[in-house]
Amino acid sequence: MAIASPSMTAAELEALLRVALPSLNLALHERYLKVYCLDPDAAAVAAEELAIVDRIRVRLVRQGWWN
């Protein structure tokens, strides 16, 4: 299953989204945290959370879900 197509069933679309959404959510969260790193008050917490994002990304790469 590669790309969503008009002939895709609801179950196939749901399976695709289960794979794609966690990676997309992680990438969006990382982008959000990078902005917060610019704020001196929020930088420490953002740096800690970015470290967590990096660990999750490494795990996803090992499992073949992130390239």
N, C-alpha and C positions, 0 to 999 in steps of 0.2 A: 504494500500500500504506500504510494508515494505522495501524490498530490490529490487534493479534493477535486472531484469531478462531478458533473451533473448526474451521473449514473451511480454515484456512491450512496450506499444505504445509510440509514441513520446509525446503525450499529458500527459501520465502518468509519463514519465521521466521528463518532464518539471515541472510538479506539485511537484515531489519529489525534484528536484533541487531548486525550489522556497523555500522549507522548509529547506533544508539542507545547502544551500550556505550561507545564512546570519549568521547562527551559526558558520560555518566553518570560514567565513571571520572574525567574531568577535574574535574567538580563535586565529587565525593567527595574527591579529592586536595586541592582548594582548601579545603574545609571542614577537613580534617586539618591543613593548613598554617596556617590561621588560628588554630587552637588552639596550635600550636607557636610562633606569634609572641608568645604570652603568656609563654613561657619565655625568660628573659634569655639563657641559654646557647645556645638554638637559634634565637633571633629573627633573627640575621643570615642564616643559611642559609635559613630559612623565607621571609624577605623576598625573597631572590634567586629562590627557586623560585616564589613568588607572582607575581613579575614575568614569569617564563617562562609560567606559567598564563595570565596576562593576554594575552601575545603570542599564545599558541595560541588563546585565545578570540576575539581580534580576527580571526585568520585564518579560524576556523570561521564567524564572522559573515559575513565577506566571501564565503565560499563557500556561504552559505545553510544551514549545518548547526546554527546556534545562534541562538536568538531572544531 
